[in-house]
Amino acid sequence: MKKLLIITCLFFGGIAVSQAQQTSPVWPGCEDSKDVSACFNKKLAQHVRENYKYPMEGNEYIRGKVTISFDVTKEGKVVVKSVEGPEPAVNDAARKMIEAIPDMKPGTLNGRPDTRNFTVPFNF
C-alpha cells in the first residue's frame, strides 16, 4: 500500500512539474497579440532598425558581428548581461541600443513574474 501511495505521489508530482505554465515577456503594443513571442521578435527587430546607431571611424561606418545576452527581469526591465564581438565600438553601440528597449510586462512561470534570458546574434 505504501508503495502504491509513493508511486501515485511521484506520478502526479511529475505531471504537475511538466505542466508548468510559462508565458513570454510582453513588449508594449503586443498585449492583444495572438502570438506574443512572434510579436516580441517583430518589435525587437523594429527596435534594432530604429535605434542602432552605427559608429563611425573617419568617414566610414564600423561594422561587425555581436552576440548580446540580456534579461527581461521580474519587473519588466531589460538588463544587458554581456555583449561579445571583435569591434569595441560596435559592442558599445549594440549595448546602448539594447538598453533603450522599453520596460515591458515580464514573463511568468506558473502565474508569477519570472526573469527571462535572451541571447541574440546581430550583424551590423
Z-matrix of the N, CA and C atoms (Angstrom, degrees):
N
C 1 1.445
C 2 1.523 1 110.80
N 3 1.358 2 117.04 1 -42.71
C 4 1.459 3 120.05 2 178.67
C 5 1.526 4 110.97 3 -61.63
N 6 1.347 5 116.14 4 -40.64
C 7 1.454 6 119.60 5 179.80
C 8 1.525 7 110.92 6 -61.91
N 9 1.306 8 117.10 7 -41.59
C 10 1.460 9 121.42 8 179.83
C 11 1.531 10 109.86 9 -63.39
N 12 1.318 11 116.65 10 -42.12
C 13 1.465 12 120.89 11 179.29
C 14 1.527 13 110.70 12 -64.28
N 15 1.319 14 117.80 13 -42.98
C 16 1.467 15 121.85 14 179.41
C 17 1.521 16 110.38 15 -64.35
N 18 1.322 17 116.97 16 -44.98
C 19 1.469 18 121.16 17 179.41
C 20 1.520 19 110.20 18 -62.17
N 21 1.315 20 117.24 19 -42.55
C 22 1.468 21 121.27 20 179.11
C 23 1.523 22 110.48 21 -62.76
N 24 1.321 23 117.68 22 -44.15
C 25 1.473 24 121.26 23 179.08
C 26 1.524 25 110.70 24 -62.45
N 27 1.324 26 117.09 25 -44.55
C 28 1.463 27 120.18 26 179.08
C 29 1.532 28 111.28 27 -63.96
N 30 1.323 29 116.94 28 -40.21
C 31 1.458 30 121.62 29 -179.54
C 32 1.527 31 110.90 30 -62.75
N 33 1.323 32 116.70 31 -51.97
C 34 1.465 33 119.85 32 -178.65
C 35 1.531 34 111.82 33 -70.45
N 36 1.322 35 117.63 34 -32.42
C 37 1.465 36 120.85 35 175.05
C 38 1.514 37 110.98 36 -64.92
N 39 1.339 38 116.72 37 -40.12
C 40 1.465 39 121.30 38 177.31
C 41 1.508 40 112.05 39 -64.91
N 42 1.323 41 117.69 40 -38.86
C 43 1.463 42 121.18 41 177.15
C 44 1.521 43 110.08 42 -64.69
N 45 1.329 44 117.19 43 -42.70
C 46 1.469 45 120.74 44 -179.07
C 47 1.526 46 110.70 45 -62.25
N 48 1.337 47 117.16 46 -42.49
C 49 1.460 48 120.89 47 179.60
C 50 1.517 49 110.70 48 -67.02
N 51 1.322 50 118.41 49 -41.35
C 52 1.455 51 120.99 50 -177.08
C 53 1.523 52 112.03 51 -72.58
N 54 1.326 53 118.74 52 -16.51
C 55 1.453 54 121.39 53 -179.20
C 56 1.529 55 112.03 54 -103.13
N 57 1.329 56 116.42 55 27.17
C 58 1.468 57 119.91 56 178.23
C 59 1.521 58 108.38 57 -59.82
N 60 1.313 59 115.96 58 130.69
C 61 1.461 60 121.66 59 -179.90
C 62 1.521 61 109.50 60 -88.73
N 63 1.322 62 115.30 61 123.08
C 64 1.447 63 121.29 62 -176.02
C 65 1.527 64 108.72 63 -127.27
N 66 1.344 65 116.85 64 135.59
C 67 1.459 66 120.50 65 175.52
C 68 1.527 67 109.03 66 -125.03
N 69 1.316 68 115.40 67 154.71
C 70 1.460 69 122.07 68 179.17
C 71 1.518 70 110.73 69 -83.69
N 72 1.347 71 116.55 70 158.43
C 73 1.459 72 118.73 71 171.80
C 74 1.528 73 109.52 72 -60.24
N 75 1.324 74 116.37 73 150.98
C 76 1.465 75 120.87 74 -177.38
C 77 1.527 76 109.08 75 -113.24
N 78 1.327 77 115.32 76 111.27
C 79 1.464 78 122.02 77 178.49
C 80 1.525 79 108.16 78 -67.81
N 81 1.340 80 118.71 79 143.12
C 82 1.466 81 119.83 80 176.89
C 83 1.530 82 110.68 81 -54.16
N 84 1.308 83 115.89 82 128.93
C 85 1.462 84 121.68 83 -176.78
C 86 1.518 85 113.21 84 99.73
N 87 1.325 86 117.17 85 -9.20
C 88 1.467 87 121.29 86 -179.41
C 89 1.531 88 112.45 87 -104.34
N 90 1.333 89 116.84 88 6.65
C 91 1.468 90 120.78 89 -173.55
C 92 1.529 91 112.77 90 -58.27
N 93 1.327 92 117.93 91 -35.59
C 94 1.463 93 120.97 92 -177.31
C 95 1.525 94 113.15 93 -101.10
N 96 1.324 95 117.10 94 10.54
C 97 1.459 96 121.37 95 -177.80
C 98 1.527 97 110.68 96 -73.25
N 99 1.329 98 116.14 97 142.92
C 100 1.470 99 120.58 98 176.57
C 101 1.520 100 111.14 99 -70.94
N 102 1.341 101 117.08 100 -34.07
C 103 1.461 102 122.18 101 179.13
C 104 1.521 103 108.20 102 -120.80
N 105 1.328 104 116.44 103 91.74
C 106 1.459 105 122.62 104 -175.58
C 107 1.526 106 110.81 105 -62.46
N 108 1.330 107 118.74 106 -38.00
C 109 1.466 108 121.63 107 179.94
C 110 1.523 109 111.02 108 -64.04
N 111 1.319 110 117.51 109 -44.64
C 112 1.469 111 121.26 110 178.62
C 113 1.526 112 110.02 111 -64.17
N 114 1.313 113 117.05 112 -40.57
C 115 1.459 114 121.10 113 178.15
C 116 1.526 115 109.98 114 -64.47
N 117 1.334 116 117.48 115 -41.35
C 118 1.467 117 122.09 116 177.26
C 119 1.525 118 109.56 117 -57.11
N 120 1.334 119 117.08 118 -48.89
C 121 1.463 120 121.40 119 -178.86
C 122 1.523 121 111.52 120 -62.69
N 123 1.335 122 116.95 121 -40.81
C 124 1.460 123 121.66 122 178.87
C 125 1.529 124 110.48 123 -63.89
N 126 1.339 125 116.70 124 -44.91
C 127 1.469 126 121.33 125 -179.65
C 128 1.535 127 110.95 126 -67.10
N 129 1.336 128 117.42 127 -36.11
C 130 1.460 129 120.60 128 177.30
C 131 1.527 130 109.91 129 -64.00
N 132 1.327 131 117.09 130 -45.93
C 133 1.468 132 120.46 131 178.65
C 134 1.525 133 110.81 132 -60.86
N 135 1.322 134 116.88 133 -41.90
C 136 1.464 135 121.36 134 177.90
C 137 1.537 136 110.16 135 -63.36
N 138 1.327 137 116.11 136 -42.73
C 139 1.466 138 121.05 137 179.38
C 140 1.532 139 110.15 138 -60.44
N 141 1.323 140 117.19 139 -42.89
C 142 1.467 141 121.13 140 179.93
C 143 1.529 142 109.54 141 -62.25
N 144 1.326 143 116.92 142 -48.00
C 145 1.478 144 120.59 143 -179.78
C 146 1.528 145 111.60 144 -58.63
N 147 1.318 146 116.65 145 -40.07
C 148 1.462 147 120.76 146 -173.98
C 149 1.525 148 114.16 147 -86.70
N 150 1.338 149 118.62 148 -20.54
C 151 1.457 150 120.29 149 -171.00
C 152 1.526 151 116.30 150 -119.08
N 153 1.336 152 118.34 151 -12.15
C 154 1.460 153 118.54 152 179.27
C 155 1.519 154 108.64 153 -77.63
N 156 1.323 155 116.28 154 126.20
C 157 1.462 156 121.88 155 178.85
C 158 1.531 157 107.90 156 -109.98
N 159 1.341 158 115.35 157 110.98
C 160 1.456 159 120.32 158 -179.08
C 161 1.525 160 110.36 159 -62.01
N 162 1.333 161 117.26 160 126.66
C 163 1.467 162 119.35 161 175.29
C 164 1.537 163 109.25 162 -72.36
N 165 1.315 164 115.49 163 153.84
C 166 1.462 165 120.16 164 -179.05
C 167 1.521 166 110.49 165 -121.56
N 168 1.300 167 113.94 166 147.98
C 169 1.460 168 122.09 167 172.36
C 170 1.520 169 105.69 168 -126.57
N 171 1.327 170 115.41 169 107.86
C 172 1.461 171 118.78 170 -172.60
C 173 1.517 172 108.25 171 69.06
N 174 1.321 173 116.67 172 -123.05
C 175 1.464 174 121.83 173 179.61
C 176 1.521 175 112.12 174 -105.08
N 177 1.319 176 117.68 175 12.17
C 178 1.466 177 120.14 176 -176.39
C 179 1.530 178 111.22 177 -119.63
N 180 1.329 179 114.02 178 143.30
C 181 1.457 180 119.65 179 175.94
C 182 1.522 181 109.48 180 -74.33
N 183 1.325 182 115.87 181 141.61
C 184 1.464 183 120.97 182 175.01
C 185 1.518 184 106.97 183 -91.04
N 186 1.300 185 116.23 184 127.91
C 187 1.463 186 121.62 185 -179.08
C 188 1.525 187 109.07 186 -115.47
N 189 1.299 188 115.15 187 159.06
C 190 1.454 189 118.93 188 178.33
C 191 1.511 190 112.03 189 178.89
N 192 1.307 191 113.99 190 173.97
C 193 1.464 192 121.87 191 179.20
C 194 1.524 193 107.87 192 -110.81
N 195 1.334 194 116.58 193 135.89
C 196 1.466 195 121.13 194 177.76
C 197 1.525 196 109.24 195 -134.45
N 198 1.310 197 114.76 196 153.51
C 199 1.457 198 121.83 197 170.42
C 200 1.520 199 106.28 198 -119.74
N 201 1.322 200 115.35 199 122.04
C 202 1.456 201 121.02 200 -176.51
C 203 1.525 202 109.35 201 -112.62
N 204 1.322 203 115.28 202 132.05
C 205 1.458 204 121.36 203 174.41
C 206 1.524 205 107.12 204 -114.25
N 207 1.334 206 115.47 205 126.63
C 208 1.464 207 119.21 206 178.83
C 209 1.512 208 110.12 207 -143.90
N 210 1.330 209 114.55 208 157.42
C 211 1.461 210 122.17 209 177.25
C 212 1.513 211 109.53 210 -109.65
N 213 1.328 212 115.52 211 147.42
C 214 1.461 213 121.66 212 162.60
C 215 1.526 214 102.92 213 -105.79
N 216 1.335 215 116.04 214 111.02
C 217 1.465 216 121.93 215 -171.75
C 218 1.530 217 112.06 216 -74.00
N 219 1.313 218 114.66 217 174.29
C 220 1.465 219 121.61 218 176.70
C 221 1.521 220 111.65 219 -60.13
N 222 1.331 221 116.19 220 -22.20
C 223 1.465 222 121.34 221 179.07
C 224 1.527 223 111.61 222 -91.49
N 225 1.336 224 117.46 223 -3.91
C 226 1.465 225 121.09 224 179.62
C 227 1.514 226 114.20 225 86.88
N 228 1.316 227 117.00 226 11.92
C 229 1.460 228 121.46 227 179.74
C 230 1.532 229 109.72 228 -93.45
N 231 1.331 230 115.63 229 147.45
C 232 1.459 231 120.81 230 178.24
C 233 1.519 232 109.16 231 -94.04
N 234 1.340 233 115.79 232 127.26
C 235 1.465 234 122.21 233 179.97
C 236 1.528 235 107.59 234 -124.85
N 237 1.329 236 116.38 235 119.84
C 238 1.458 237 121.02 236 178.86
C 239 1.523 238 109.19 237 -75.42
N 240 1.318 239 117.03 238 125.84
C 241 1.462 240 122.13 239 179.42
C 242 1.534 241 110.91 240 -92.97
N 243 1.340 242 116.55 241 -42.77
C 244 1.464 243 119.31 242 178.58
C 245 1.527 244 110.22 243 -160.03
N 246 1.335 245 114.06 244 152.31
C 247 1.461 246 122.18 245 173.99
C 248 1.521 247 105.71 246 -133.13
N 249 1.335 248 116.00 247 118.03
C 250 1.453 249 119.76 248 -176.65
C 251 1.519 250 109.96 249 -121.57
N 252 1.319 251 115.15 250 127.77
C 253 1.453 252 121.57 251 178.00
C 254 1.512 253 109.41 252 -176.93
N 255 1.338 254 117.83 253 161.52
C 256 1.463 255 120.93 254 -175.45
C 257 1.536 256 114.98 255 -77.46
N 258 1.336 257 118.47 256 -16.58
C 259 1.462 258 121.91 257 -176.98
C 260 1.532 259 110.92 258 -106.51
N 261 1.337 260 118.75 259 106.58
C 262 1.472 261 120.71 260 -178.18
C 263 1.531 262 113.70 261 -55.65
N 264 1.326 263 118.53 262 -38.31
C 265 1.469 264 120.53 263 -179.40
C 266 1.526 265 111.15 264 -66.42
N 267 1.329 266 116.86 265 -37.78
C 268 1.470 267 121.23 266 177.71
C 269 1.528 268 109.41 267 -68.99
N 270 1.336 269 116.70 268 -41.19
C 271 1.464 270 120.76 269 178.19
C 272 1.528 271 110.60 270 -58.63
N 273 1.338 272 116.02 271 -44.85
C 274 1.462 273 120.80 272 -179.10
C 275 1.527 274 111.39 273 -64.72
N 276 1.336 275 116.92 274 -42.97
C 277 1.472 276 120.76 275 179.03
C 278 1.533 277 110.67 276 -65.12
N 279 1.329 278 116.90 277 -37.87
C 280 1.468 279 121.20 278 179.28
C 281 1.529 280 110.23 279 -67.22
N 282 1.323 281 117.32 280 -40.95
C 283 1.472 282 121.26 281 178.56
C 284 1.533 283 109.89 282 -60.67
N 285 1.330 284 117.12 283 -47.38
C 286 1.463 285 121.09 284 -179.58
C 287 1.530 286 110.82 285 -61.45
N 288 1.322 287 116.87 286 -39.23
C 289 1.464 288 121.17 287 -179.99
C 290 1.535 289 110.61 288 -64.33
N 291 1.319 290 117.81 289 -43.85
C 292 1.471 291 121.20 290 179.90
C 293 1.524 292 110.13 291 -68.99
N 294 1.334 293 117.62 292 -38.97
C 295 1.461 294 120.42 293 179.16
C 296 1.530 295 112.07 294 -64.51
N 297 1.335 296 117.48 295 -18.13
C 298 1.464 297 121.71 296 179.08
C 299 1.533 298 112.96 297 -86.52
N 300 1.324 299 117.42 298 0.37
C 301 1.468 300 120.17 299 177.24
C 302 1.529 301 107.95 300 -62.85
N 303 1.333 302 117.10 301 134.84
C 304 1.470 303 119.05 302 -178.39
C 305 1.535 304 111.98 303 -69.44
N 306 1.336 305 115.14 304 155.52
C 307 1.466 306 119.57 305 173.47
C 308 1.521 307 108.27 306 -60.97
N 309 1.310 308 115.79 307 149.59
C 310 1.458 309 120.66 308 -177.92
C 311 1.517 310 110.94 309 -141.25
N 312 1.306 311 115.21 310 173.39
C 313 1.463 312 120.41 311 174.68
C 314 1.529 313 106.58 312 -73.57
N 315 1.340 314 117.95 313 125.71
C 316 1.471 315 119.57 314 -176.39
C 317 1.527 316 112.54 315 -69.20
N 318 1.334 317 114.17 316 160.94
C 319 1.447 318 119.52 317 171.97
C 320 1.516 319 109.26 318 -69.64
N 321 1.318 320 116.25 319 162.97
C 322 1.464 321 119.56 320 179.24
C 323 1.518 322 110.55 321 -128.19
N 324 1.312 323 114.74 322 156.10
C 325 1.457 324 123.38 323 172.42
C 326 1.516 325 106.05 324 -130.76
N 327 1.324 326 116.22 325 115.55
C 328 1.464 327 122.85 326 -176.45
C 329 1.530 328 111.84 327 54.69
N 330 1.331 329 115.53 328 39.93
C 331 1.454 330 120.72 329 175.31
C 332 1.525 331 116.05 330 84.30
N 333 1.321 332 117.27 331 -2.20
C 334 1.470 333 120.92 332 -179.51
C 335 1.528 334 109.31 333 -110.37
N 336 1.353 335 117.66 334 141.48
C 337 1.467 336 119.95 335 177.32
C 338 1.525 337 110.84 336 -53.93
N 339 1.337 338 116.04 337 141.15
C 340 1.452 339 121.85 338 -173.99
C 341 1.530 340 109.03 339 -143.14
N 342 1.324 341 117.63 340 138.54
C 343 1.460 342 121.94 341 176.68
C 344 1.520 343 109.74 342 -73.93
N 345 1.340 344 116.52 343 134.95
C 346 1.467 345 121.93 344 178.45
C 347 1.517 346 109.52 345 -120.32
N 348 1.321 347 116.57 346 139.23
C 349 1.457 348 122.39 347 178.56
C 350 1.520 349 110.01 348 -104.20
N 351 1.321 350 115.57 349 139.65
C 352 1.451 351 122.23 350 176.32
C 353 1.525 352 107.76 351 -128.32
N 354 1.334 353 116.76 352 138.73
C 355 1.457 354 122.19 353 173.27
C 356 1.513 355 106.31 354 -127.52
N 357 1.357 356 115.31 355 120.69
C 358 1.452 357 120.55 356 -172.13
C 359 1.531 358 109.66 357 -131.93
N 360 1.358 359 117.63 358 129.61
C 361 1.468 360 120.05 359 173.72
C 362 1.519 361 109.85 360 -89.49
N 363 1.324 362 116.55 361 143.56
C 364 1.462 363 122.04 362 178.11
C 365 1.529 364 108.93 363 -133.52
N 366 1.335 365 116.27 364 145.56
C 367 1.455 366 123.27 365 169.65
C 368 1.513 367 107.45 366 -113.44
N 369 1.322 368 116.44 367 117.04
C 370 1.454 369 120.72 368 179.23
C 371 1.513 370 109.85 369 -111.22
